Amino acid sequence: MSIDDGLVVATLTISLDGFVAGPNQTLENPLGEGAERLHAWMFDDPDSSQSVIDTILGVAAVIQGRNMFGPIRGEWPDDSWRGWWGEDPPYHSPVFVLTHYPREPLEMDGGTTFHFVTGGVEEAFERARAAAGPGGHISIAGGASTVRQAINAGLLDRLVLSVAPITLGAGERLFDGVTVGGPDGIVLKPIDVLATPLATHITYDVAR
């Protein structure tokens, strides 16, 4: 699996019943109840899915939602929250975080700087494209709401769904509010499938 230059790609793990996060998300359980099982392929058998992991990490710029950056809601009380990943986050590139509340950029180790964008997903995309350059791969890292916004704004070129063989029963669905197929919906064209013991990775081109 390869990512062509300049594409905007979202890579998400999803349950068989369509959830990318479980119910009752908390600080102690940020993915929701039971959802840590979604990502077993990444930690328990990474070698069989290395091409997908490379797609996630090999980016020139990242867009993510505030909920993915951290659990704090409303106004930022201070600058003490610096993300889930410690002082050296895995992105090693500029990350543009969607939020309604301004905050100064947060420079981390390893080349990651979090920029907080209050103008919506299209402003975040413009800034990410400027940072990545015309040939740089941009990742829409999630969560589900951010990916839906990118789809509905016509920004997403490619969607990689890692389908874990589990059901969650409740939580946050990826495609709520997104029409797939038909004259007014997006068209998902499968272009690659990688089957592994813990997940089936399906790569789709996205078009309207």
Buried (B, 14 or more C-beta within 10 A) or exposed (E): BEBEEBBBBBBBBBBEEBBBBBBEBEEEBBBBBBBEBBBBBBEEEEEBBEBBBEBBEEBBBBBBBBBBBBEBEEEBEEEEBBBEEEEEBEBBBBBBBBBEEEBEEBEBEEEBBBBBBEEEBBEBBEBBBEBBEEEBBBBBBBBBBBBBBBBBEEBBBBBBBBBBEBEBEBBBBBBEEBEEEEEEEBEBEEEBEBEBEBBBBBBBBBEE
